[in-house]
Amino acid sequence: MFKMTWALVAEHADEWTGDDFSQAAAVLDERVGAAVTASGMAADAQEHWRETFLAPVRDSITAAGKSAVEAGRDSNEAAGPLLVALTPAA
């Protein structure tokens, strides 16, 4: 079990707890994606934001994040205004 916490600077912060790293990545994609959609940015700017900031952080959850948490360590990843932290549950 681990906890994922994220912050989208000046917009949104949230958390999720579970044991499936793929599900965590999907939750981040859905919830941060919804905030980006609601932001009022033009469609091409939203796509750029998703590719430049969201995708690398989301993908790190199932790679470096998973490795760190399974080893009992925290994992932090950031891109632009998005920060995600994974913490092993006690």
N, C-alpha and C positions, 0 to 999 in steps of 0.2 A: 504494500500500500504506500502511496506517496501523495503529496499535496502539490498542486500546481497553482501558482499565484501569478497574475500578470497585471501589468499596468500599461495603459495607452495614455501617454502624457497629456494632461489637461482634458482628458475625455472620460476615461473609464478604468476601473480596477475591479478585479473579480478573482474568484478562486474555484478550484474543482479538486475533489479527492477521489482517487480510485486506484486500480492496479493494472490498468491496460494503457500502455503508452500510445498505441494507435488511437485509442478512444480519446485520450488527452489531446492529441494533435487535432483530431476532428472537432473536439469541443472548442479548442482555441480558434480554429479556422472559422467555425460557425459564429461564435460570439464576437470575435474581433471583426470578422467579415461583416456582421450585422451593424456594428458601430461605424465601420467605414462606409457602408451603404447609406446609412442614415446621416452621414456627415454633410451631404450636399455637394461633395466633390463631383466634378465632371466624370463621366464613365471612364475615359482614358486615364485620368488621374487616379481613379480607384484601382484600375487594373495595374498601373505602374506601382502603386502603393502595395498591393497584394504581392506582386512579384518581387519587389525590392526589399520590403520589410517583413511582411507576414510569412512568406514561403520559407525563407532561411531559418527563421526562429521556429516555425512549426516543424520543419523537417529535423531540426536539432533535437526535438523531444524524443524521437524514436531512434536516434543515433547516440550522440554524446550524452544527452540527458539521461537516457536509459542506462547507459554504461555507468555513469556517475552514481545514480540512485541505487542501482543494483550493487554497487561497491560500498554503499552506505554514505556517500557524499552528496552534498547539495550541488545543483547545477544551475547556472545563470547564463542566459543568452539575451542579447539585445541587438536590435537593428533600428536605427532611427529613433522614433518615439515609442517603440514597443520593447518592453522588458518582461521576460518570463523567468520565473524561478521554480525549480523542482526541488522538493525537500522530502527525504524519506520520512514516512510516518513512524512515530514512536510506538 
